[in-house]
Amino acid sequence: LLELLTSSLKINIDLENGKMSFKNLDNNLLLQEKEAAIFTSIKDIKEDAFKVKQTFKLEKDEVIYGLGQQQSNQLNQRNQTLILRQKPLHIAIPIIQSNKGY
């Protein structure tokens, strides 16, 4: 287990499977992956790239905002499958905000 510390956050990475969890300094769990992220090598036009699948354990009533400007008519991104790619009227920003405060 690898633990990274900032002034307000603990990040734990399981070195055997890559699963990550995020805790505040009081050791309260904020966010945890369901399973390790899956990286699949792909070609994006002519460039080497990766397709990434990442899933998290969320509280029953937790709401997830962010991921940029999507044309889905939904503010809550929970249970959405999104391709974060820049294109007209879609702006990809790989940042999330939870109603839990992280």
N, C-alpha and C positions, 0 to 999 in steps of 0.2 A: 504494500500500500504506500503510495506517495501522497504526502500532504503538502499542499501549497497554502501559504498564509498571506493575506493582505491586511491592511489596517481594519477591515470590516468583514472579511469573508475567509472561510476555510474551504478549500477544494480538495477532495479526496479522489484519487485515481487508482483503481485496482489494476496493478501492473500485469495480472494474469489475463484479464478479459477486457480491460480498457474502460469499464463502466465508471462514470463520474457521479459524484454527489457534491452538493453545495450546502454549507452550513454557515450560520452566523457565528460570531465569536462566543456566544453563549451555548454553542453546540446544538442549536435547534436546526433541524433539517429544513431547508428551503426548497430544494429541488433535487431529484434523483432520477437517473436514467432507468428505464424499464429493462433495457438490455444495452449492450455496448453498441456504439454507433457502427453502422455498416458502410464501408467505403468501397464502391465499385468503380473500377477504371473504365472510362468511356472516351469516345472521340466527340468533341464539340466543334462542329464544322471540321477543321483540320487540326485542331489543337487537342493535346492530351488533357483530360480533365477527370474529375471524380463526381459520381453521383453519391450523395450522402443521405442515409436514412437514420434519423435520430428520434427516439421516443422517450417520453418522460412520464413518471408517475405524478399525477396531479390529484389534488383534493377534489371531492365530489362537486363542489360548487365553484371551483377555481376558474377564473376567466383569464385568457391570454390575449394580449393586445400586441400589435407591432407587425414586424416582418415587411414593413414598407407600405407602399401604395398599391393595393390589390383591387381589382375591379370585381369583387365578389359580393358587394352589398352587405358585408358582415364585418363588424368590429371585432367580435370574438373569433380568434383564429383556432380555438380548440377543435380538435378532430378534423382539421383541414389538411389536405395534401396540397402543398404549394411547390411550384418550381420557381426558385428565386433566380430569375434571369431578367436583365434589363431589356425592355421592349417598349414600344409606344404605349403610353398610358399606364404602364406597370413599372414601379420603381422598387427594386429589391433592396431591403435593408435588413441584414440578418441579426436583428436585435428584438428580444421579446420583453414585455412588461406584464407582470402578473398583478392581479388585485391583492395578492398577498404582500406586495411591496418590494419584490425583487425585480 
